[in-house]
Amino acid sequence: MPKCSEAMVNARREEIIRACAQLYETMSFKEITIKDIGAITSFTRTSIYNYFQTKEEIFMALFQKEYELWSADLEKLCTENETMTPDGFAEAMARILEKRELLLRMLGMNLCDMENSSRIENLVDFKKAYGRALTAVRNCLEKFFPQMSVHETQDFLYAFFPFLFGVYPYVHVTKQQKRAMELADTDFVFLSIYEIVNGCVRKLLGVKI
């Protein structure tokens, strides 16, 4: 990588990540190429390789950023509230995740592709961001529901985090999937991100409290 200031490196990495996010709004993970990303940055496409080796690493950086934003909201929730009811906590968690549709999309659709094609140092940075989110949820549970045992808190985390993998695919059903459901005579009840997360958290807390 050519020598440049840390501020310049960070600014260019951020521009690449923003370009990736912009394309992801209208294109699928498989459709997007480094050439596409480079076409909407202010520097040459080949310069991208000075910062990321693969498309998957760019997505991983975007994913990491989404986890960091989610963690920041969780930490704010924990800091700004002394107590919360199960219903109030479920609603707050649902509102927070409602803003993180991009995180849920990548989690449900592209996680394995990103992880399998990223260098270990990039993957470690991502796992740290994931760990921060895990800790933030645990801290909320311990503060707002002190009657929950360590085992009960762990059960919540083991149920809630795997549940997140299915939120985006459930909420965003394609026309073909809907048609197949109709032909299979299988009912589909639409739920928003808010509704499905709120319901899950309430159910988990209702069992424990």
C-alpha positions as CSV (number, residue, x, y, z in Angstrom):
1,M,0.0,0.0,0.0
2,P,1.4,3.4,-0.9
3,K,2.3,5.6,2.1
4,C,-0.4,7.9,3.3
5,S,-1.8,9.2,6.5
6,E,-3.9,7.1,8.8
7,A,-6.8,9.6,8.3
8,M,-6.5,9.0,4.5
9,V,-6.5,5.3,4.9
10,N,-9.6,5.4,7.1
11,A,-11.4,7.8,4.8
12,R,-10.8,5.6,1.8
13,R,-11.8,2.4,3.6
14,E,-15.0,4.2,4.7
15,E,-15.7,5.4,1.1
16,I,-15.3,1.8,-0.2
17,I,-17.6,0.5,2.6
18,R,-20.3,3.1,1.8
19,A,-20.1,2.3,-1.9
20,C,-20.7,-1.4,-1.1
21,A,-23.7,-0.5,1.1
22,Q,-25.1,1.7,-1.7
23,L,-24.9,-1.1,-4.2
24,Y,-26.3,-3.6,-1.8
25,E,-29.6,-1.6,-1.6
26,T,-30.5,-2.6,-5.2
27,M,-28.2,-5.6,-6.0
28,S,-27.6,-9.0,-4.5
29,F,-24.4,-10.0,-2.8
30,K,-23.5,-12.3,-5.8
31,E,-24.1,-9.6,-8.4
32,I,-21.8,-7.0,-6.8
33,T,-18.2,-7.0,-8.0
34,I,-15.1,-5.0,-7.0
35,K,-15.4,-3.3,-10.4
36,D,-18.9,-2.1,-9.5
37,I,-17.7,-0.8,-6.1
38,G,-14.7,0.9,-7.7
39,A,-17.0,2.6,-10.2
40,I,-18.7,4.7,-7.6
41,T,-15.6,5.6,-5.5
42,S,-13.4,8.7,-6.1
43,F,-10.2,6.7,-6.8
44,T,-9.2,4.0,-9.2
45,R,-10.7,0.5,-8.9
46,T,-7.3,-1.1,-8.6
47,S,-6.6,1.1,-5.5
48,I,-9.3,-0.9,-3.6
49,Y,-6.9,-3.8,-3.4
50,N,-4.6,-1.6,-1.2
51,Y,-7.4,-1.8,1.4
52,F,-9.3,-5.0,0.8
53,Q,-8.3,-8.2,-1.0
54,T,-11.8,-9.5,-1.8
55,K,-15.3,-8.3,-2.2
56,E,-16.1,-10.4,0.9
57,E,-13.7,-8.4,3.0
58,I,-15.5,-5.2,2.1
59,F,-18.8,-6.8,3.1
60,M,-17.2,-8.0,6.3
61,A,-16.1,-4.5,7.1
62,L,-19.7,-3.3,6.5
63,F,-21.1,-6.1,8.6
64,Q,-18.6,-5.2,11.4
65,K,-19.8,-1.6,11.3
66,E,-23.4,-2.6,11.6
67,Y,-22.6,-4.7,14.6
68,E,-20.8,-1.8,16.2
69,L,-23.8,0.5,15.6
70,W,-26.1,-2.1,17.1
71,S,-23.8,-2.5,20.1
72,A,-23.7,1.3,20.6
73,D,-27.5,1.4,20.7
74,L,-27.7,-1.5,23.2
75,E,-25.1,0.2,25.4
76,K,-27.0,3.4,25.4
77,L,-30.2,1.5,26.3
78,C,-28.4,0.0,29.3
79,T,-26.8,3.3,30.4
80,E,-29.9,5.5,30.1
81,N,-32.4,3.2,31.9
82,E,-32.2,2.0,35.5
83,T,-35.1,-0.4,35.2
84,M,-37.2,-1.9,32.4
85,T,-40.2,-4.2,32.3
86,P,-40.1,-7.3,30.0
87,D,-42.5,-5.6,27.6
88,G,-40.6,-2.4,27.6
89,F,-37.3,-4.2,27.0
90,A,-38.8,-6.3,24.2
91,E,-40.1,-3.1,22.5
92,A,-36.8,-1.4,22.9
93,M,-34.9,-4.3,21.4
94,A,-37.3,-4.5,18.5
95,R,-37.0,-0.8,17.7
96,I,-33.2,-1.0,17.9
97,L,-33.1,-4.0,15.5
98,E,-35.7,-2.4,13.2
99,K,-32.9,0.1,12.3
100,R,-30.4,-2.6,11.5
101,E,-32.1,-4.3,8.6
102,L,-28.8,-4.3,6.7
103,L,-27.2,-6.3,9.6
104,L,-30.1,-8.8,9.5
105,R,-29.9,-9.1,5.7
106,M,-26.2,-9.9,5.7
107,L,-26.6,-12.2,8.8
108,G,-29.4,-14.2,7.2
109,M,-28.1,-14.3,3.6
110,N,-24.3,-13.9,3.3
111,L,-22.5,-14.7,6.5
112,C,-20.7,-17.9,5.3
113,D,-19.6,-16.3,2.0
114,M,-18.1,-13.4,3.8
115,E,-16.3,-15.4,6.5
116,N,-14.9,-18.0,4.2
117,S,-13.3,-15.5,1.9
118,S,-11.8,-13.1,4.4
119,R,-8.3,-13.0,5.9
120,I,-8.1,-14.1,9.5
121,E,-7.2,-10.7,10.8
122,N,-10.4,-9.2,9.2
123,L,-12.4,-12.0,10.6
124,V,-11.0,-11.5,14.1
125,D,-11.9,-7.8,14.0
126,F,-15.5,-8.8,13.0
127,K,-15.7,-11.4,15.8
128,K,-14.7,-8.7,18.3
129,A,-17.6,-6.5,17.0
130,Y,-19.9,-9.5,17.3
131,G,-18.6,-10.2,20.9
132,R,-19.3,-6.6,21.8
133,A,-23.0,-7.0,20.8
134,L,-23.2,-10.3,22.7
135,T,-21.8,-8.6,25.8
136,A,-24.2,-5.6,25.4
137,V,-27.3,-7.8,25.3
138,R,-26.0,-9.8,28.3
139,N,-25.3,-6.6,30.3
140,C,-28.9,-5.4,29.6
141,L,-30.3,-8.7,30.8
142,E,-28.2,-8.6,34.0
143,K,-29.1,-5.0,34.8
144,F,-32.9,-5.1,34.0
145,F,-33.7,-8.7,35.1
146,P,-31.3,-9.5,38.0
147,Q,-33.6,-12.4,39.0
148,M,-32.4,-14.3,36.0
149,S,-29.7,-16.9,36.8
150,V,-26.5,-17.1,34.8
151,H,-27.9,-20.2,33.2
152,E,-31.1,-18.5,32.2
153,T,-29.3,-15.5,30.8
154,Q,-27.1,-17.9,28.7
155,D,-30.2,-19.7,27.5
156,F,-31.6,-16.4,26.3
157,L,-28.5,-15.6,24.4
158,Y,-28.3,-19.0,22.8
159,A,-31.9,-18.7,21.6
160,F,-31.9,-15.0,20.6
161,F,-28.7,-14.8,18.5
162,P,-29.4,-17.9,16.3
163,F,-33.0,-16.6,15.9
164,L,-31.6,-13.4,14.3
165,F,-30.4,-15.5,11.3
166,G,-33.9,-16.1,10.2
167,V,-35.5,-12.6,10.7
168,Y,-34.6,-11.1,7.3
169,P,-35.4,-14.2,5.1
170,Y,-38.8,-14.4,6.9
171,V,-39.7,-10.8,6.5
172,H,-38.5,-10.4,2.9
173,V,-40.3,-13.2,1.1
174,T,-40.0,-13.1,-2.7
175,K,-42.9,-13.3,-5.1
176,Q,-41.8,-16.8,-6.2
177,Q,-41.7,-18.0,-2.6
178,K,-45.2,-16.6,-1.9
179,R,-46.5,-18.3,-5.0
180,A,-44.9,-21.6,-3.9
181,M,-46.6,-21.2,-0.5
182,E,-49.9,-20.6,-2.1
183,L,-49.6,-23.7,-4.4
184,A,-48.5,-25.8,-1.4
185,D,-51.6,-24.5,0.4
186,T,-49.4,-23.3,3.3
187,D,-50.4,-20.1,5.1
188,F,-47.9,-17.2,5.4
189,V,-48.5,-14.6,8.1
190,F,-46.4,-11.5,7.4
191,L,-44.6,-10.0,10.4
192,S,-42.3,-6.9,10.4
193,I,-38.9,-6.9,11.9
194,Y,-40.3,-5.0,14.9
195,E,-43.1,-7.5,15.4
196,I,-41.1,-10.7,15.0
197,V,-38.2,-9.4,17.3
198,N,-40.7,-8.0,19.9
199,G,-42.5,-11.3,20.0
200,C,-39.4,-13.4,20.4
201,V,-37.9,-11.3,23.2
202,R,-41.2,-11.2,25.1
203,K,-41.6,-15.0,24.7
204,L,-38.0,-15.6,26.0
205,L,-38.4,-13.2,28.9
206,G,-41.9,-14.6,29.7
207,V,-40.5,-18.1,30.1
208,K,-37.7,-16.9,32.4
209,I,-39.5,-14.4,34.6
